[in-house]
């Protein structure tokens, strides 16, 4: 049982909404629904952070165009695919910024959103001492600072580790019961955080 979660990252992890995610669901549609919900809240969004599982052309197209509203400021950690390896090879120095065109098909039409790929080379070392390179899709200005900004997203991972400790155990296979328990655990975290 997985859930797509919308949460505030800073100044601390605060869950806002969760949607159940099944393998038959279209992840991009769930994220778009959450972002549409976020627009209804009295919050100012500085940046929307996504991990590499959200690097999809349809989602980037929505983030860039946002259905006639102001585009979302976003930062997506990009998996190291062939295009990213090519950009890494082209990058001289520690920073490279490239315009990248994606494509996807929807409603019998082909769409070609454009995003900015930011390559940050040798921004850390792995446990073996080898340099680490990070790749991002974003509409933000290219900078090595994006690595530091993205690391704030780890507050979410910490928040979910806390949520796992507060998880209500159930052997029920009913998805509504499991979703209810998930929401109760998120509510407990929210109450703990805003106390």
Secondary structure per residue as TSV (DSSP state, phi and psi in degrees):
chain	resnum	aa	ss	phi	psi
A	1	X	-	360.0	119.2
A	2	X	E	-121.1	158.0
A	3	X	E	-136.5	143.8
A	4	X	E	-95.3	125.6
A	5	X	E	-118.0	142.1
A	6	X	E	-110.4	126.5
A	7	X	E	-147.5	152.8
A	8	X	E	-80.6	136.8
A	9	X	-	-94.5	-45.0
A	10	X	S	-124.5	145.2
A	11	X	S	-78.3	-15.0
A	12	X	S	-152.5	163.3
A	13	X	-	-65.7	121.0
A	14	X	E	-134.8	113.4
A	15	X	E	-70.2	139.5
A	16	X	E	-112.1	-40.5
A	17	X	E	-162.2	150.3
A	18	X	E	-135.8	145.5
A	19	X	E	-127.9	138.8
A	20	X	E	-67.3	142.8
A	21	X	E	-124.8	114.7
A	22	X	-	-104.8	161.0
A	23	X	T	-62.2	-24.4
A	24	X	T	-84.7	-9.4
A	25	X	S	-78.7	153.5
A	26	X	-	-91.1	110.3
A	27	X	H	-57.3	-41.7
A	28	X	H	-59.4	-40.3
A	29	X	H	-64.8	-38.7
A	30	X	H	-65.3	-41.8
A	31	X	H	-65.7	-42.2
A	32	X	H	-62.3	-40.7
A	33	X	H	-60.8	-42.3
A	34	X	H	-65.1	-40.5
A	35	X	H	-68.8	-36.5
A	36	X	H	-63.0	-39.2
A	37	X	H	-63.6	-41.7
A	38	X	H	-59.9	-35.2
A	39	X	H	-62.0	-25.1
A	40	X	T	-81.2	-12.0
A	41	X	S	-86.6	149.8
A	42	X	S	-80.6	59.9
A	43	X	-	-125.2	149.2
A	44	X	-	-101.5	122.2
A	45	X	-	-97.7	117.8
A	46	X	S	-83.2	-37.8
A	47	X	-	-164.7	137.4
A	48	X	E	-102.5	123.0
A	49	X	E	-104.9	133.9
A	50	X	E	-130.1	147.1
A	51	X	-	-87.1	-178.1
A	52	X	G	-64.8	-18.0
A	53	X	G	-71.7	-5.2
A	54	X	G	-111.8	13.8
A	55	X	-	-81.0	85.8
A	56	X	-	-131.3	141.0
A	57	X	H	-60.4	-42.1
A	58	X	H	-63.3	-44.1
A	59	X	H	-65.0	-43.4
A	60	X	H	-63.0	-39.0
A	61	X	H	-59.8	-44.3
A	62	X	H	-63.4	-45.6
A	63	X	H	-62.1	-36.8
A	64	X	H	-75.0	-40.4
A	65	X	H	-98.3	-36.0
A	66	X	G	51.0	38.9
A	67	X	G	50.4	50.7
A	68	X	G	82.7	-5.9
A	69	X	S	-98.9	179.2
A	70	X	-	-60.6	133.4
A	71	X	-	-59.6	150.9
A	72	X	-	-78.7	136.1
A	73	X	-	-75.5	122.7
A	74	X	E	-136.6	157.6
A	75	X	E	-143.8	116.4
A	76	X	E	-118.7	126.3
A	77	X	E	-73.0	125.9
A	78	X	-	-102.2	132.8
A	79	X	-	-65.3	153.8
A	80	X	-	-81.0	84.4
A	81	X	-	-93.4	-174.5
A	82	X	H	-61.3	-40.5
A	83	X	H	-63.4	-41.4
A	84	X	H	-67.4	-37.4
A	85	X	H	-63.3	-37.5
A	86	X	H	-64.9	-45.0
A	87	X	H	-63.4	-38.4
A	88	X	H	-60.6	-40.4
A	89	X	H	-67.1	-31.6
A	90	X	H	-79.6	-19.1
A	91	X	-	-77.8	118.7
A	92	X	-	-100.0	133.7
A	93	X	S	85.7	-157.6
A	94	X	S	-96.7	-13.9
A	95	X	E	-132.4	133.5
A	96	X	E	-136.6	138.7
A	97	X	E	-127.0	128.7
A	98	X	E	-136.2	146.9
A	99	X	E	-89.0	129.2
A	100	X	E	-128.5	128.7
A	101	X	E	-101.8	131.6
A	102	X	-	-108.9	172.3
A	103	X	-	-149.4	151.3
A	104	X	E	-156.9	161.1
A	105	X	E	-112.2	135.6
A	106	X	E	-153.7	137.1
A	107	X	T	51.2	45.9
A	108	X	T	60.8	23.9
A	109	X	E	-129.2	153.4
A	110	X	E	-102.5	133.9
A	111	X	E	-118.5	143.4
A	112	X	-	-132.2	73.6
A	113	X	-	-68.9	153.8
A	114	X	E	-118.7	137.0
A	115	X	E	-132.9	169.4
A	116	X	E	-100.9	127.8
A	117	X	E	-100.8	126.6
A	118	X	E	-114.1	121.5
A	119	X	E	-102.6	123.9
A	120	X	E	-115.6	106.7
A	121	X	E	-93.9	142.7
A	122	X	E	51.6	52.6
A	123	X	E	-96.0	6.3
A	124	X	E	-179.8	-174.7
A	125	X	E	-132.2	144.3
A	126	X	-	-80.0	-176.6
A	127	X	T	-66.7	-15.9
A	128	X	T	-96.2	2.2
A	129	X	S	87.3	5.8
A	130	X	-	-81.7	144.8
A	131	X	E	-66.0	147.3
A	132	X	E	-109.9	133.5
A	133	X	E	-112.4	137.4
A	134	X	E	-117.3	140.7
A	135	X	E	-121.9	135.0
A	136	X	E	-129.7	147.4
A	137	X	E	-105.6	131.1
A	138	X	E	-161.1	164.0
A	139	X	S	-112.6	17.4
A	140	X	S	-92.3	163.5
A	141	X	-	-65.3	137.8
A	142	X	-	-67.0	128.0
A	143	X	-	-164.2	151.3
A	144	X	T	-66.3	-20.1
A	145	X	H	-60.6	-23.1
A	146	X	H	-58.6	-31.3
A	147	X	H	-62.6	-47.0
A	148	X	H	-63.3	-41.8
A	149	X	H	-62.8	-43.7
A	150	X	H	-65.9	-33.1
A	151	X	H	-62.0	-20.8
A	152	X	T	-62.8	-25.0
A	153	X	T	-62.5	-21.5
A	154	X	H	-64.7	-16.9
A	155	X	H	-59.0	-32.3
A	156	X	H	-65.4	-46.5
A	157	X	H	-61.0	-41.2
A	158	X	H	-63.0	-42.1
A	159	X	H	-60.5	-39.6
A	160	X	H	-73.7	-27.7
A	161	X	H	-64.9	-40.0
A	162	X	H	-64.3	-42.2
A	163	X	H	-62.5	-37.5
A	164	X	H	-61.7	-32.9
A	165	X	H	-71.2	-27.9
A	166	X	T	-95.7	5.1
A	167	X	-	-65.3	135.2
A	168	X	-	-82.3	127.2
A	169	X	-	-80.1	136.3
A	170	X	-	-150.7	144.7
A	171	X	-	-104.3	5.2
A	172	X	-	-66.3	139.6
A	173	X	-	-97.0	2.9
A	174	X	-	-75.6	118.2
A	175	X	H	-63.7	-29.5
A	176	X	H	-67.6	-38.9
A	177	X	H	-66.3	-44.0
A	178	X	H	-63.6	-40.1
A	179	X	H	-65.6	-40.1
A	180	X	H	-59.7	-45.8
A	181	X	H	-62.8	-39.9
A	182	X	H	-61.5	-45.7
A	183	X	H	-65.2	-37.7
A	184	X	H	-62.8	-42.8
A	185	X	H	-65.6	-37.3
A	186	X	H	-66.1	-38.2
A	187	X	H	-64.5	-39.6
A	188	X	H	-62.8	-41.0
A	189	X	H	-64.0	-43.9
A	190	X	H	-59.4	-44.7
A	191	X	H	-65.4	-38.8
A	192	X	H	-64.9	-40.8
A	193	X	H	-71.8	-34.9
A	194	X	H	-97.1	4.5
A	195	X	-	-56.2	360.0
